[in-house]
Amino acid sequence: MVHAATKDEIARVHRPALIDSLEAVCKQGSAVIDPAPTFVTTSSFHDALLAAGATLDCTRLVVSGAARNAFSIVRPPGHHAEPDRAMGFCLFNNVAIAACEALQRNEIERVAIVDYDAHHGNGTQAAFVGESRVGYLSTHQWGIYPGTGWYTDAPEAKGRIVNVPLPARSGDQVFQRVAEQIIAPFVRSFRPDLVLVSAGFDAHWNDPITTLGLSTAGFYMLSNQLVELAEELCEGRIVFLLEGGYDAANLANGAAAVFAALTGSTAGQLADDAMPYPEPQSALGQVKKIKEWQGFE
């Protein structure tokens, strides 16, 4: 049975004042706490504790060796939640809380977080920009919410904080290039003991609020590459957790792609839903610039 995260576990990432204020607002009833807008109800605070707790449980199982890998399918998501601010449908930053939990264990010295949600994980970056034991890479559509994550951000953490802003309709082929030339060099150079993945399926080309261009095959390619990197570098220790995604079919298909990667299944039975638009050539130039900025070979 999933346990609810404790306030002390949440406080490894978030300010106690934020935790207390969210609890108080939720007790009062329905409210809007961020211009995104982020709605809360009387159950939202406990729901957020359960989401963080489920991700903690998955992480503990994988780190202890009781499970080889895991997928925490939870809501609310978390990667926009900053240490002192809830925003973007996110109350607590589940992946950041999980990373802090893992670093409490003697066998985990470094954690790599890869985020392929369509939106930049500003909260995760804010939580770890000064933490040398955590590497963070985000692929995201440039020009949409929250407006952060340009590739030259965080120059003091170059090579450890890696932002990959891409134009709309970048598509599977561009992401294949990103996977080979940016994601793999980042993970290999950081040499993590655990990989955490913020899996947002709003990067699908048919999502109602974004237009980044991935298909189910693209999600499988990214997920499978990360599983293989975890096998290569950290004894297979990898935990995926759900972030965004606003179309039920895309969510189901994306989750199926993750499970196929985690279980070693083939992609043959996954949805065939390739993007029906041409991919922009400008995206390839962007990938080259990011690779050169980060200094990846």
C-alpha positions as CSV (number, residue, x, y, z in Angstrom):
1,M,0.0,0.0,0.0
2,V,1.3,3.5,-0.9
3,H,2.2,5.7,2.0
4,A,1.6,9.4,2.0
5,A,4.9,11.4,2.1
6,T,5.5,13.1,5.4
7,K,6.0,16.8,5.8
8,D,9.6,16.2,6.7
9,E,10.2,14.3,3.4
10,I,8.5,17.1,1.4
11,A,10.7,19.6,3.3
12,R,13.9,18.2,1.8
13,V,12.9,20.2,-1.3
14,H,10.2,22.7,-0.2
15,R,10.1,25.5,2.3
16,P,8.0,24.6,5.4
17,A,6.0,27.9,4.9
18,L,4.9,26.6,1.4
19,I,3.9,23.3,2.8
20,D,1.8,24.9,5.6
21,S,0.2,27.4,3.3
22,L,-0.9,24.8,0.8
23,E,-2.4,22.7,3.6
24,A,-4.3,25.7,4.9
25,V,-5.6,26.7,1.4
26,C,-6.8,23.2,0.6
27,K,-8.6,22.9,3.9
28,Q,-10.6,26.0,3.0
29,G,-12.0,24.4,-0.2
30,S,-11.6,25.0,-3.9
31,A,-9.2,27.7,-4.8
32,V,-6.8,28.9,-7.5
33,I,-3.2,29.2,-6.3
34,D,-1.3,30.1,-9.5
35,P,-2.1,32.0,-12.7
36,A,-1.5,28.8,-14.8
37,P,-4.2,28.3,-13.3
38,T,-3.5,25.6,-10.7
39,F,-6.8,24.6,-9.0
40,V,-6.9,22.9,-5.6
41,T,-9.8,21.3,-3.7
42,T,-10.1,19.9,-0.1
43,S,-8.4,16.6,-1.2
44,S,-5.5,18.2,-3.1
45,F,-3.0,18.4,-0.3
46,H,-3.4,14.7,0.6
47,D,-3.4,13.8,-3.0
48,A,0.0,15.5,-3.5
49,L,1.4,13.7,-0.4
50,L,0.3,10.4,-1.9
51,A,1.9,11.3,-5.3
52,A,5.2,12.1,-3.6
53,G,4.8,9.0,-1.4
54,A,4.3,6.7,-4.3
55,T,7.3,8.0,-6.0
56,L,9.4,7.6,-2.8
57,D,8.2,4.0,-2.5
58,C,9.2,3.3,-6.1
59,T,12.6,4.9,-5.5
60,R,13.2,3.0,-2.3
61,L,12.3,-0.3,-3.9
62,V,14.7,0.3,-6.8
63,V,17.6,1.6,-4.7
64,S,17.3,-1.3,-2.2
65,G,17.3,-3.9,-5.1
66,A,13.8,-5.1,-4.3
67,A,12.8,-4.0,-7.8
68,R,14.9,-3.6,-10.8
69,N,13.0,-0.6,-12.1
70,A,9.7,1.2,-11.6
71,F,7.1,3.5,-13.0
72,S,5.2,5.8,-10.6
73,I,2.0,6.8,-12.3
74,V,0.7,9.6,-10.1
75,R,-1.1,12.9,-10.2
76,P,-0.7,15.7,-9.4
77,P,2.6,16.0,-11.4
78,G,5.5,17.9,-9.9
79,H,8.3,19.3,-12.1
80,H,7.1,22.9,-12.1
81,A,6.9,23.1,-8.3
82,E,9.8,25.2,-7.0
83,P,11.1,25.1,-3.4
84,D,9.0,28.1,-2.4
85,R,6.2,28.0,-5.0
86,A,3.5,25.7,-6.3
87,M,2.7,26.3,-9.9
88,G,1.8,24.7,-13.3
89,F,-0.6,22.1,-11.9
90,C,2.2,21.0,-9.5
91,L,2.1,21.2,-5.7
92,F,5.2,19.2,-4.7
93,N,8.1,18.3,-6.9
94,N,7.9,14.5,-6.9
95,V,11.1,13.8,-8.8
96,A,13.1,16.2,-6.7
97,I,11.8,14.7,-3.5
98,A,12.7,11.2,-4.8
99,A,16.2,12.4,-5.7
100,C,16.8,13.7,-2.2
101,E,15.5,10.4,-0.8
102,A,17.9,8.4,-2.9
103,L,20.9,10.6,-1.9
104,Q,20.2,9.6,1.7
105,R,21.3,6.1,0.8
106,N,25.0,5.2,1.0
107,E,25.0,3.4,-2.4
108,I,23.7,6.5,-4.2
109,E,26.2,9.3,-4.7
110,R,24.8,10.9,-7.9
111,V,21.3,11.0,-9.5
112,A,20.6,12.0,-13.1
113,I,17.1,13.3,-13.9
114,V,16.0,13.4,-17.5
115,D,12.7,15.2,-18.2
116,Y,11.0,14.8,-21.6
117,D,7.8,16.6,-20.7
118,A,6.9,19.2,-23.3
119,H,7.4,22.0,-20.7
120,H,10.6,23.0,-18.9
121,G,10.9,21.6,-15.4
122,N,11.7,24.9,-13.8
123,G,11.1,23.6,-10.3
124,T,13.5,20.7,-10.7
125,Q,16.2,22.9,-12.1
126,A,15.6,25.4,-9.2
127,A,15.9,22.6,-6.6
128,F,19.2,21.4,-7.9
129,V,21.0,24.2,-9.7
130,G,23.5,24.3,-6.8
131,E,23.6,20.6,-6.0
132,S,26.6,18.9,-7.6
133,R,25.3,15.4,-6.8
134,V,22.3,15.8,-9.2
135,G,22.3,16.3,-12.9
136,Y,19.3,17.6,-14.7
137,L,18.4,17.5,-18.5
138,S,15.2,18.8,-19.9
139,T,13.9,18.6,-23.5
140,H,11.0,21.0,-24.0
141,Q,9.1,23.1,-26.5
142,W,10.5,26.7,-26.5
143,G,8.1,29.6,-26.2
144,I,5.4,28.0,-24.0
145,Y,4.8,27.8,-20.3
146,P,6.7,28.4,-18.0
147,G,9.0,30.4,-20.4
148,T,12.2,29.2,-18.8
149,G,14.9,26.7,-19.9
150,W,17.0,28.4,-22.6
151,Y,20.1,26.3,-23.4
152,T,22.5,28.9,-22.1
153,D,20.8,29.1,-18.7
154,A,22.7,28.1,-15.6
155,P,26.2,28.6,-17.1
156,E,27.7,27.9,-13.7
157,A,26.4,24.3,-14.0
158,K,27.2,23.7,-17.6
159,G,27.3,19.9,-18.4
160,R,25.2,19.2,-15.3
161,I,22.2,21.4,-16.0
162,V,21.3,20.8,-19.6
163,N,18.4,22.5,-21.3
164,V,17.2,21.4,-24.8
165,P,14.6,23.9,-26.0
166,L,13.2,22.9,-29.3
167,P,10.8,24.4,-31.9
168,A,7.3,23.1,-32.4
169,R,6.9,19.9,-34.4
170,S,10.5,18.8,-33.8
171,G,9.3,15.2,-34.1
172,D,10.9,11.8,-33.6
173,Q,13.9,12.2,-35.9
174,V,15.0,15.3,-34.1
175,F,14.5,13.6,-30.8
176,Q,16.6,10.7,-32.1
177,R,19.4,13.2,-32.7
178,V,18.9,14.7,-29.2
179,A,19.0,11.2,-27.7
180,E,22.3,10.3,-29.4
181,Q,24.1,13.6,-29.3
182,I,22.9,15.2,-26.0
183,I,21.1,12.8,-23.7
184,A,23.5,9.9,-23.9
185,P,26.6,12.0,-23.5
186,F,25.1,13.8,-20.6
187,V,24.2,10.6,-18.7
188,R,27.5,8.9,-19.5
189,S,29.5,11.9,-18.4
190,F,27.6,12.3,-15.2
191,R,27.9,8.6,-14.3
192,P,24.8,8.4,-12.0
193,D,24.0,5.7,-9.5
194,L,20.3,6.2,-10.3
195,V,18.3,7.6,-13.2
196,L,15.0,9.3,-12.6
197,V,12.8,10.2,-15.5
198,S,10.1,12.9,-15.6
199,A,7.9,11.3,-18.3
200,G,5.5,13.8,-19.7
201,F,3.3,12.6,-22.6
202,D,2.2,16.1,-23.5
203,A,5.2,16.1,-25.9
204,H,3.0,14.0,-28.3
205,W,2.2,15.9,-31.5
206,N,-1.5,15.5,-30.9
207,D,-1.6,16.9,-27.4
208,P,-4.2,19.6,-27.1
209,I,-2.0,22.2,-25.5
210,T,1.5,21.6,-27.0
211,T,2.9,20.9,-30.4
212,L,6.4,19.3,-29.8
213,G,5.8,16.4,-32.2
214,L,6.7,13.1,-30.6
215,S,4.8,9.9,-31.4
216,T,4.4,6.8,-29.3
217,A,7.4,5.4,-31.1
218,G,9.4,8.4,-30.1
219,F,8.5,7.9,-26.4
220,Y,9.5,4.3,-26.7
221,M,12.9,5.3,-28.3
222,L,13.6,7.8,-25.5
223,S,12.5,5.5,-22.7
224,N,14.4,2.5,-24.1
225,Q,17.5,4.5,-24.5
226,L,17.3,5.6,-20.8
227,V,16.7,2.1,-19.7
228,E,19.8,0.9,-21.6
229,L,21.9,3.7,-20.2
230,A,20.8,2.7,-16.7
231,E,21.8,-0.9,-17.4
232,E,25.1,0.3,-18.7
233,L,25.9,2.7,-15.9
234,C,24.0,2.0,-12.7
235,E,22.9,-1.7,-12.6
236,G,19.6,-0.9,-14.2
237,R,18.4,1.4,-11.5
238,I,15.8,3.7,-13.1
239,V,12.5,5.1,-12.0
240,F,10.0,6.8,-14.4
241,L,7.3,9.0,-13.0
242,L,4.3,10.7,-14.7
243,E,4.3,14.4,-15.4
244,G,2.1,16.1,-17.9
245,G,-0.2,14.9,-20.7
246,Y,-3.6,16.1,-21.6
247,D,-5.1,13.5,-24.0
248,A,-6.2,10.2,-22.6
249,A,-5.1,8.1,-25.6
250,N,-1.7,9.7,-25.7
251,L,-1.2,9.1,-22.0
252,A,-2.2,5.4,-22.4
253,N,0.1,4.9,-25.4
254,G,3.0,6.8,-23.8
255,A,2.6,4.7,-20.6
256,A,2.6,1.5,-22.7
257,A,5.8,2.7,-24.4
258,V,7.5,3.1,-21.0
259,F,6.3,-0.3,-19.8
260,A,7.6,-1.9,-23.0
261,A,11.0,-0.3,-22.4
262,L,11.1,-1.3,-18.7
263,T,10.1,-4.9,-19.4
264,G,12.3,-5.4,-22.5
265,S,9.3,-5.9,-24.8
266,T,9.4,-4.9,-28.4
267,A,7.7,-1.8,-29.8
268,G,5.8,-3.9,-32.3
269,Q,2.4,-3.7,-30.4
270,L,2.6,0.0,-29.7
271,A,0.3,2.6,-31.4
272,D,1.4,3.7,-34.9
273,D,0.7,7.4,-34.6
274,A,3.6,9.2,-36.4
275,M,3.3,13.0,-36.7
276,P,1.6,13.9,-40.0
277,Y,3.7,17.1,-40.5
278,P,7.2,17.7,-41.7
279,E,9.9,18.3,-39.1
280,P,11.5,21.8,-39.1
281,Q,15.1,21.8,-40.3
282,S,15.8,24.6,-37.8
283,A,15.5,22.0,-35.0
284,L,18.6,20.2,-36.2
285,G,20.6,23.4,-36.0
286,Q,19.3,24.0,-32.5
287,V,20.5,20.5,-31.5
288,K,24.0,21.3,-32.9
289,K,24.2,24.5,-31.0
290,I,23.2,22.9,-27.7
291,K,25.6,20.1,-28.1
292,E,28.5,22.6,-28.8
293,W,27.5,24.8,-25.8
294,Q,27.5,21.9,-23.4
295,G,30.8,20.5,-24.8
296,F,29.5,17.0,-25.5
297,E,31.5,14.9,-28.0
